[in-house]
């Protein structure tokens, strides 16, 4: 008997293994080339729409025959007959329940809005909903269970799922963001595309959407889903009477003071008109702040002023819409405001109110710029599961049992937001309180310092692990969530939230795997799941591992690219979502390469100046710097790839990364280097030596000296008072010049405190002479904030002795200032350097000062300090 050649044998084994692997993927799956969707004889309008939806979604990926009717036909071959609907409307469904002794659908099994998806035999599938929405969710689960091939679908031969949502309220907002339209330059969605977004989230489990009256309201209701309306209790941008103006927390216009009788009467009249014209919303939300509210003394505590006004409005609304449930949010309220509402609710039954809403700025145990002014420090004594859940638990404890807690979580921004990157450490609140050390992990999560220069707050991103943690910490205290979404860039986050509201016990790995299979198909799913987890890691600033050293950026690119190759044509041809993930991959890799190149040029320049500090060497350094922003062939290819993908995703679904249009940046402070080199060329003697030493050995204070790099996450061991600067508003590129080195852009600050940023030095040489060098810069403010920002200067004191009196800080671009320390001040081996705010800063009435603080006011500000031993 002849034996096969070894090479041929190996090839055959490899082929057998591959075929076995492919076959194994389909083991337990039945193939069908035809689907009959059978409705009940008494099927309602929602059941019929759901059946058509099922047909349309199947045909998007498989060219098979799909029929919808109220009587089964004689399907040929491997036809799958789906008995879809509510059993009471569907005699054929009832017959199958009886024949197979299937337990009926009840309020406990599966529960409200639940369904049963059960395969009876090779060709029969039950998709029974306990109600109209249950039918819709049964279709959603069926679509997730299917495997699509061009001319067939595959379904598990054994399938039995009886399930219902865990939370009563499961919703979100929808639509394109202004950032997508203005910065990413996308086309407008069609009406059909907007409807598709709504149905995508509904198929994932959503049951309510924030919507205005109009076509989308009617569309949402046509599928048996719920709607939410909203009203700002003191919102009146049309007001022209200055005596009515509110003192909003950051000074925004367009709000009236409810304590002005005429203004209150106007708002009630305005609301009556709204109530008359409004549709029958299932829920109506009154938001208290962000923006809105009034900080004036007449309204204090504003929580009580607000809730009394909302009660009057609720009574008006219930005249026209008695079934609508009312809730409010306590956004940006302080402790006294919340306590006033607790007292009001406990005073007597408030039957008009359904729930307390919890949104951005509602949390009294976390610090976010521009939000809460006071915090519940008493709740930190025993942290339990951590800071996120402490205040929801307290609300449910203090609030009467008749009321519910409903969430309005913000999962749409990747930075400067409720559960996003805070961007910088928290500043002290009005009482001077800061979070305890054990709660600092949520503030130490920071965005990658280079990626944040390119991407807007509303950029495309996915955060599985962080948001799974937030969900787990928060949602156990409420009845559900209607998340805040400002566009379609948060696609994964919103989809995951709906799935967790259905099944909060699902692991983050399971949710990501399901998402990847649902949106990219089973072949690409494992790689896309891995890529999504990697993306979350890439976005975060990792101490000791700057962007050029993050291997995950390239691996994310490779994972998404490989997943795209694995997707069959029926998945890839119109997959706008994969193109968004791939755009992100190409752009992140481009940024990484550009930062690497700029950093390499900086290193080469430093080495050149170190070896050749003459004017000739400095001139060569300037020529070298001119190459820092040149694109390599790889970078050019990545940019072209991102452009192509963006044009495709825009054409397919009106979506694209805005980052493509914002790639030109001075990531590392090249402009500072350029200025320093030119200064060194013009200088002589000791001044020249100092300028060159800052180029070649920037942080080194010399023997016996000290260096403090102030700002979040930096080493500032000698700082004893002050906190990292948070800019007081969403970080804007214009606030500080990118020409500053990263260490110059970050800083410590104080607000209206009498003590400014303070450094204390010990163990100094009592016989030595010292001097200090400081880096100072002040930010530019948007017009709406600039009117109250009079701070431009500060004084510097050494052991109480003035070194600089009202020294003006440079605007946007930093500079150095050096001062000699009198020898007598260091004779005891210690020294205190304190910065002091100008006398005219943070003065005025309480409201004025609070608005100044809330919109980013600073009293003292400093980026770096060198204590240099002469």
Phi, psi and omega in degrees: 000129181280145176257149179290146174303147185302316181297319180293321179298318179296319180297317180296320179297320180296317180296316179300318180298316181296314179295322179296321180294317179296318180295321183297329180295333183256003176297134181085007179246137176260139181265142180219132177257001182209143178231129173250116177264114186253119177265163177283160180299330182250028183302137179275179184297320181293316179302320180293319179294322180295322178295317178296321178299316178300315179299312183298318183291325177294316183291343177294334185238348180221130179272072179242175178270123178233126179240153176233126179200180180253007176215139180294144175256174178272083181293149181262153175063224185267057180288141175255120179261118181253112176274105190245133173144189177271131184307322182294342177260004194222088180304323180294324175295315180300321181296320179291323176301317182289315184299317184262009178053046179276131179299137181294160176282129182229175180293345177249338182219090017270335186125172180304140178066014183271180182204167171236125174243111186217131177271128182266318178208194186300327189239007184234130180228131174267132174230083189254127177253141179291337177209185183300314180293328176302323177295318178298317182288331174296320177295318178302316180292320179299316179298325178287334181278337184287148167247129188255127169241164187306323183235014179209160166239154179236139181223141179307135181288340175238112185216122177210107181230114174243113189207159177212160182292150180278337184237145182289321185250122183216098185207184180196183171256170182211160177131172177274148180273156174298328178295317179300319183285319186272318185263320178275349172059045181272160174284163177285145172293148169282168177299321180294324179291322176297318178298323180297318179300316179301313183290328177302315180288326177295318178296336176279347177130355181293146179232000181210145181223141174285128187203150172269166176299141179145197185300321182290328175300311181296321180296314181300314181294331182294343176258014177076013181272165182262163180230153176234133171254170182213150179212135174272116188301331179234024181274121181206073181297343180279352182297133179245359182268109183297336180289344178270347190299137175279160171259081182294156193299329176243019172082016179290147178269170178099013180229147179250158179274118181292348179273354171274113187308316182294323180292321178295316179299322179296317181294324177293321178293317178299319181292324178302318177297320177297314183297320180298321185269344186290148173285178180280077176298147173285321177231147173231126183253133171250116180268139185273332182202191179055065345266172183130178182091174179214132185263005187289163183295328181294330181272349187286124000280132185297330180305319180288317177302316182294310187292328176292322177293318179297322178300315179297321179291322179297319178297324176295313183296322182290344173296323183262334185221075188296340184268350182291133178268136187253138169215165180230163172243149180257035183300130178067011174286160176254183184302317181294322178298312181296318181296323177298323178289318176303313180298319180297316182291328181273351181294317178197166180300132176246080188290345179288341187260132176268310190210160170265127180261141188236107184231195179303127182088359180278343190275123180270010179232014170228154183252125176222139181303132176079008184249239186302140177264340175222159185225156181273084183292336180295339183279354184271359187299318176233108193288341181059235181274002177116180192293329186300320187268355187294315185282321173305320178296321180292322179299313180294333178287319186274335186280143177303147186297338181291340183263155180247162173252122178239142186261154177225061188288144181257107181234030187251342177254143179267347178213155180054065183200178189305309182238017182267195170295122178295339179087313175213169184303155179290146174269158179297142178280188185301331179270001183083010183275144175230159182292153178291163187299326185287349178259011187281350183298328181285342177265340180278348172287115182232151178289149175307129190293341179266317179298326182292342177285339185262319191261138177288167175303326181259060179257165180289126180198166177219134183229077183294310188288315181297313183284334172295320178295315180299314179303312183296324180288324190265313200288347179294346184260356186234179180261002179148193190208139168240093193291153176273121177230132182255019180163205182247006180286343182259032189308309181298314185301315181293317181296315179299320182299318180294322180291323178288328175295335175279315183222086183292348180276353181295136177287159179295327178295319180293320181295316180294319179298317180295317178301312183297319179293319184293325187255343183231356179089159186294329182292317183271347189304312182301319180290320180292324177297315178297321180295321182295318175296321180293322179301317179300319178295321184296329186287340188266143174291123181251114180306131179081358179223082179293170186309317180301337182261002181278101178297335183296337180295314178289320181294324175299315179302313183294321180297313182292319179298316180293322178298322178298324179291330182279340181290125174294165187300325182293344174262326190271333192300323180236027185275086178296328185291317177300321180296327176292318178295324180288323174302314179302319180296314182294319182290317178298319179294320177301313181298317179302315181292323180292318177297319178300316181296315179296322178294321178296318178298319178299315180297317179298319180296315180299317180295321179297313181293326179295320181277327186225078184281009179286172177300324179297317177295322179292323177294322176296325178298319178297320178296320179297320182296333180295344180267359191294332184254010176290139179275137171281164177305322179295319179294319178299318179295319179296319180295319178295321178297315179297321178297312180299313181298321179295320178294323179292314181293327176293315179296319183288319188208025175057044180215147182192156178281127176290341181299332180301327183270010185219047186265344184274108183216151167268092189287331191241003180091042179295327180297325176296316179299316180301314179296319182294318179297316181295323176295320181295323178299321184276346186266170179220163171059220184297324178299317179297317179301317180294319179296318180292323180296329177289335175285316189268338185210063197304309189277348187288116178274001182088170182299130179079005180262176180225146176229130177238122176259096187285155182121169185297132173074004181263170180267110178224070189292342184262359178282129180242350178207142183116169182212154184303144184284135181248007179068346172071002181198170177307134185299125179246139180303326185285344186297317178228144181292139174289348176294344175288146169298154177307322181291336179277336182281336180259153189198171169254156180208167167228167184253251182263009178297151178290329177268132177267186176307133186227137174239139179236127179249139176233168176058040175276160177283113185295344182262354184269161173254145184231161169217160176242143171242132180235147172257125182233144175198147177236149185278157168274147181241148172298157185303322184291341177257331190299333185298336181251005183262084181269357183286127177223342187222169176204162176256155179236128182237145173241115185049040178084353180266131185289125171264325179214130183253118180049056178283125181283132179275139178297145181274120172072315180254124188287165172207170183257148176223131185237137182223139174283141176263123176306134186301326183295338183285339182250010180295335179270004179081006181228159180203137175242122174255123182231138175261143187229131181289157177291153186297330185269010181262137178061037173254155179127189182288167184304314184296316181299316181293320180294319177296322178298313179298311187295336181257017170103023179293144176231148176258314174230155189203130178206139184265311183216152176221126171252127166260116189247129177272120180290000000 
